[in-house]
Amino acid sequence: MIKGHRNHPLWYAYALHRFSGFALVLFLPLHFYVLSLALTQPQRLDSFLHWTEIPAVKFAEMGLVFLLSVHLLGGMRLLVLELLPWSPRQKTWAALAAGGALFVSGTFLLNAVL
């Protein structure tokens, strides 16, 4: 293995993509459970939705949107890697994916807070 490979920006893009995928796998069953409350126990859903108005929960939702968008944009970066000819600008694609994810999640947070 190459010494110092974990200091490369593309390794961080890989690690963030893996982490975001794992976090989404943990979140989705909870999300589906809450959605099922709308059909089975609407009063519990209402109390849950009241809980989501707490500012810390809104900030956590921004983190979730960041993970979702970074996973989506990181996956698109991987598709570019696999389907297009190799380019020396791979770090640029990774930075654009992270920047796009920050923009999307920041916009979501502003929309939720304002």
Residue pairs with C-beta under 8 A, 6 or more apart in sequence:
5 11
9 91
9 94
9 95
10 90
10 91
10 94
12 94
13 74
13 77
13 94
13 97
13 98
16 70
16 74
16 98
17 70
17 71
17 74
17 75
17 78
19 67
20 67
20 68
20 70
20 71
20 74
21 71
23 64
23 67
24 67
24 68
24 71
27 64
34 45
34 48
37 44
37 45
37 48
38 45
51 57
52 58
52 61
55 113
58 109
58 112
58 113
59 109
61 108
61 109
61 112
62 105
62 106
62 108
62 109
62 112
63 105
65 104
65 105
65 108
65 109
66 101
66 102
66 104
66 105
69 100
69 101
69 104
69 105
70 97
70 98
70 101
72 101
73 96
73 97
73 98
73 100
73 101
74 94
74 97
76 97
77 90
77 93
77 94
77 96
77 97
80 93
81 90
81 93
87 93
